[in-house]
Amino acid sequence: MKERFGVRGGRRRKSLMDHRTCEKAANSGRMQQGARIGESTSDAVLSMTSGRKTEHIRICLDEEVNAVGLTSGFNHYTFRHNALPEIDFDGISLSTSFLERKLRTPLLISSMTGGSLAAGRINERLAEAAERRGWAMGVGSVRAAVEHAELAATFAVRRKAPTIPIIANLGAVQLNYGFGPDDCRKAVEIAEADMLVLHLNGLQEVFQPEGNTAFGGLLQRIEQLCRTLTVPVGVKEVGWGIDDETAVRLHEAGVSFIDVAGAGGTSWSQVEKFRSSDPVRRQAAEAFAGWGIPTTECIQTVRAALPGCALIGSGGLHTGVDAAKALALGADLAGFGRALLGPAVQSEQRLDEVLGRVEFELRTAMFGIGAADISSLKATQRLVRRGD
Ligand SMILES: Cc1cc2nc3c(=O)[nH]c(=O)nc-3n(C[C@H](O)[C@H](O)[C@H](O)COP(=O)(O)O)c2cc1C
């Protein structure tokens, strides 16, 4: 796999995910079922979609795309240590449930990819690891496969992950561009998902040359969709965060869960900056490098406003201690995005190491505050906000 993706460790991996290498690499691998770009279609839109997905992956791996001038907020919190935890480390349980689905960990691989051959291979690897370790998994936007059946295999992760919760993904704004309940059902079917999450990515759409920016009247369409679909429908951001006011409006519209995807981690204005050839847009994107609501603030305020709503805390998480803080602040699951992309591209072993390390850190944080299970962690009084 390492060779197939041309990955070397460290930053600035030369030629990593360059489009041709990437597609060639995936063609030589196991991603052959039904999705051969260039063989099955010459559709320009299809290659544009696949190219964009591949470019996003390459940029996220090779360029400096973190938010600038703000953090996710986890550094502002610390756990008050418990020297006498009165629990056995080996007895600590990470098991939990999310929307009535049981999980071995309260951890999620955030929606990232699919839609190109290389992306499909990454999805396979993420799904295999998630299944082995009992994480939930989101796939990237399934729109490409709804529009181009040839790409369905790149999102079909269920065969690799038969037991975990899988979350299908679509841009909410697509509901204003002709996508209806049937398309959303199709997205769920393609990923054989348990639930659907719609992403709100207004600023990313603005910075994308091909962006869809008509966000007017979207809440009503989301409400209609929630009434129509039989699977739970959630809403997520992509790294700028969802505040309490927006969360309440979404909840009242019938949304079953919210993933705050807060600021401080991957910045999509930064990502799009690297895709743009327009100097004005590039400079404007820079001005948004510090935009958004820090993840911790989102989790805390949304949980305070909606005590019973299923909530995912994500955006800029790197360690199991971050995850413990997200859960102690009120999240039901803690999501990791870009932090897992490099390891997934690198090797199965590397990805397993990172997921295992996150779990170990989470367990150790729980031991350090004497929380034997996830409900005790969520109820802890030991999370302290540091003075700034
Ligand atoms: C390569 C890549 C592709 C992504 N594609 C999607 C997507 O298709 N749909 C979506 O909702 N979010 C997408 N995201 C956003 C993540 O789900 C997440 O919300 C965001 O990256 C912030 O989390 P992080 O700081 O842990 O990366 C993508 C992220 C990455 C790194």
The ligand as a MOL file (V3000), in Angstrom:
LIG
                    3D

  0  0  0     0  0            999 V3000
M  V30 BEGIN CTAB
M  V30 COUNTS 31 33 0 0 0
M  V30 BEGIN ATOM
M  V30 1 C -9.5720 14.8630 2.7930 0
M  V30 2 C -10.8320 15.2890 3.4920 0
M  V30 3 C -12.0400 15.2010 2.8150 0
M  V30 4 C -13.2320 15.5790 3.4430 0
M  V30 5 N -14.4220 15.4060 2.7850 0
M  V30 6 C -15.5770 15.6340 3.4560 0
M  V30 7 C -16.8300 15.3110 2.8740 0
M  V30 8 O -16.9170 14.8190 1.7430 0
M  V30 9 N -17.9520 15.5570 3.5900 0
M  V30 10 C -17.9030 16.1080 4.8580 0
M  V30 11 O -18.9400 16.2870 5.4900 0
M  V30 12 N -16.7280 16.4440 5.4150 0
M  V30 13 C -15.5810 16.2120 4.7620 0
M  V30 14 N -14.3890 16.4970 5.3580 0
M  V30 15 C -14.3880 17.2560 6.6330 0
M  V30 16 C -14.2170 16.3590 7.8600 0
M  V30 17 O -15.2870 15.4600 7.9960 0
M  V30 18 C -14.1050 17.2090 9.1430 0
M  V30 19 O -15.3470 17.7610 9.4620 0
M  V30 20 C -13.0760 18.3200 9.0450 0
M  V30 21 O -11.9390 17.9090 8.3340 0
M  V30 22 C -12.6530 18.8220 10.4200 0
M  V30 23 O -12.0940 17.7780 11.1950 0
M  V30 24 P -10.4970 17.5860 11.3690 0
M  V30 25 O -9.9770 18.9010 11.8850 0
M  V30 26 O -10.3710 16.4550 12.3350 0
M  V30 27 O -9.9430 17.2600 10.0200 0
M  V30 28 C -13.1890 16.1100 4.7620 0
M  V30 29 C -11.9690 16.1870 5.4350 0
M  V30 30 C -10.7910 15.7870 4.8290 0
M  V30 31 C -9.4970 15.8990 5.5850 0
M  V30 END ATOM
M  V30 BEGIN BOND
M  V30 1 1 1 2
M  V30 2 1 2 3
M  V30 3 2 2 30
M  V30 4 2 3 4
M  V30 5 1 4 5
M  V30 6 1 4 28
M  V30 7 2 5 6
M  V30 8 1 6 7
M  V30 9 1 6 13
M  V30 10 2 7 8
M  V30 11 1 7 9
M  V30 12 1 9 10
M  V30 13 2 10 11
M  V30 14 1 10 12
M  V30 15 2 12 13
M  V30 16 1 13 14
M  V30 17 1 14 15
M  V30 18 1 14 28
M  V30 19 1 15 16
M  V30 20 1 16 17
M  V30 21 1 16 18
M  V30 22 1 18 19
M  V30 23 1 18 20
M  V30 24 1 20 21
M  V30 25 1 20 22
M  V30 26 1 22 23
M  V30 27 1 23 24
M  V30 28 2 24 25
M  V30 29 1 24 26
M  V30 30 1 24 27
M  V30 31 2 28 29
M  V30 32 1 29 30
M  V30 33 1 30 31
M  V30 END BOND
M  V30 END CTAB
M  END
